Amino acid sequence: MTKNRIFWAVAAPVAAILNSLLFIYIILKIRGVDPLSMFSLMISYGFDPRNLVSELNQTIAYYLAGVAAAIGFKMLLFNIGIDGQYRMGAFFGAVVGGAVALPPVLHVLLIVITAMIAGGLWAAIAGYLKVRRGVNEVISNIMLNFIAAAVISYLLLPSMLGTLPEGSQTAQTFPIPASGQMPTIKAFDGEIYSFLFVAIFVGIAYWVMLNKTVFGFNLKATGLSFRAARASGVNAPRMIFVTTVLSGAIAGLVGIGTLLSDTHKYSMAFPAGYAFTGLALALLGRNHPVGIFFAAFLWSFLERSAPVLEFEGVPPEIVIVMQGTIVLSIVIAYEVVARINLRQQQRAVGSVSAEAQPIKESN
């Protein structure tokens, strides 16, 4: 049964990706472009050492967004507020990091903890509204994303917590000193963020929490059946609130790799859109830390390869179509797999009942 599950767990995302490639193949054929040469060009460009570094660095942020979304999915919560939580984490991490002077390790640790607290507290608002007021987390998180952007834009004013460098029109936080910066790893003709190891640690901790702790068991039980978990003694509302905060805390780390190893300051130029990306990656990776990593790398690879298509007369937006097709295909594939597994379980139960019947009659 375990081998069967592993097979379908691998087959579903592979089938979704192949379906997306087939769809893009047809579109390119209609446009009069050779699809195979385009795919070959994307692969060669994407695996160029310089581009590979950028993809790995982007994978770190996408991976953390995917893990944050996966934690919510385990509770059947759609944390579409990852964008606001990540912004809050990066902003307050930058503010605190630029305002203090500590030994290197402690300085970095303070920034990381601050980011997690800021992201968790921002997510707590949606958690409280859901548990105490019955407000759907999707609605509250969408609103909180806009509010987060507005609050940070206000706090970035030079009269508040930000500064406006001479010759620049973009407000930003004060730079983080060297003691609060993380080194980079020289590889593939570039520099990879050392925050990669933090992302790996988060993935391991996520797996251990889900599979080796009582909290993880209660989390999955509550996600499977709110009423059953409550009847068995689990404080389901509390689990929902804590899971929401935990998801927000991980989301608060999404931009920290870029902050500590690249920009060393926060501005509104930081990218947006991590909420939908995180949800898509959690779906594609089946909420498993290893699956989410490969999904995050695939997303980064496709985005990095998009510009090269424009030189060949192909709109780079074709990559967005490919990503969207993958998400739609994976949802359909998982539904098909769920139905196949259900039928196999029913057959297994039926065969056991059939074998037990003669024994019962003989008695």
Secondary structure by P-SEA (a helix, b strand, c coil): caaaaaaaaaaaaaaaaaaaaaaaaaaaaaacccaaaaaaaaaaaaacaaaaaaaaaaaaaaaaaaaaaaaaaaacccccaaaaaaaaaaaaaaaaaacccccaaaaaaaaaaaaaaaaaaaaaaaaaaaacccccaaaaaaaaaaaaaaaaaaaacccccbbbccccccccccccccccbbbbbbccccccccaaaaaaaaaaaaaaaacccaaaaaaaaaaacaaaaaaaccaaaaaaaaaaaaaaaaaaacaaaaaaccccccccccccaaaaaaaaaaaaacccaaaaaaaaaaaaaaaaaaaaaaaaccccaaaaaaaaaaaaaaaaaaaaaaaaaaaaaaaaaaaaaaaaaaaaaac
